[in-house]
Amino acid sequence: MRRPIEILIADESALTRRGLGVLIERERAWRICGEVDSVRAAVSSARRLRPHVSIVALEPAVQRAALIKQLAIAAPRTQVLVMTNDETPLAVRNALHAGARGYLLRSEADRNLVPAIDALSNLRPFVSPGVSHFLIEAFLRGPSGDHRSVLTEREKEVLRLVAEGRSVKEIAAELDVSAKTVESHRANISNKLGARSLADLVRCAIRHGIIEA
């Protein structure tokens, strides 16, 4: 029998921990393995329990970043999901650079906590829709400052065709490649841009001149 997805919650507020617990325990394959209210307790519990996902909702940001780095050492396989009210670009970047795999705004927890944990437990990143545009902008700028430099020329072609509403088969025929190759390109584009839907891809293509509105 498959081991349940075990989740550790780190938040100063007992009320918040209970609220998260209600949402989590609706999922039969998930189990809360621990609840803590401090950095020290979180690190100790993660080292001992080895949870699949650790929800880090401690404030302030300095304390949160320190915990993320310590968790990477204490339980390197644990996926860290930050939950916070801070939606500034700097907070998002700092959390992800510290080693978090997910960033969830508290205001979106009721509808996005389950998708976030599901993503992280399957080793996929998750970022709240409310802050994902910051990451899209950062990726598109790339190290050279060119908003599209992060994409290869072929990926730009595929993005243009996707944004124009072409199907996978149509794109494959136009580029003379297999449908599987097109799907691979599209997945890479979505990962690079942080796009979670076709609408996100279309907006990115319009914003950066790959297609016209």
Stockholm file with secondary structure:
# STOCKHOLM 1.0

chainA/1-213         MRRPIEILIADESALTRRGLGVLIERERAWRICGEVDSVRAAVSSARRLRPHVSIVALEPAVQRAALIKQLAIAAPRTQVLVMTNDETPLAVRNALHAGARGYLLRSEADRNLVPAIDALSNLRPFVSPGVSHFLIEAFLRGPSGDHRSVLTEREKEVLRLVAEGRSVKEIAAELDVSAKTVESHRANISNKLGARSLADLVRCAIRHGIIEA
#=GR chainA/1-213 SS CCCCEEEEEECSCHHHHHHHHHHHTTSTTEEEEEEESSHHHHHHHHHHHCCSEEEECCSSHHHHHHHHHHHHHHCTTCEEEEEESCCCHHHHHHHHHHTCSEEEEGGGHHHHHHHHHHHHHTTCCEECHHHHHHHHHHHHHTTTSCTTTTSCHHHHHHHHHHHTTCCHHHHHHHHTSCHHHHHHHHHHHHHHHTCCSHHHHHHHHHHTTSSCC
#=GC SS_cons         CCCCEEEEEECSCHHHHHHHHHHHTTSTTEEEEEEESSHHHHHHHHHHHCCSEEEECCSSHHHHHHHHHHHHHHCTTCEEEEEESCCCHHHHHHHHHHTCSEEEEGGGHHHHHHHHHHHHHTTCCEECHHHHHHHHHHHHHTTTSCTTTTSCHHHHHHHHHHHTTCCHHHHHHHHTSCHHHHHHHHHHHHHHHTCCSHHHHHHHHHHTTSSCC
//
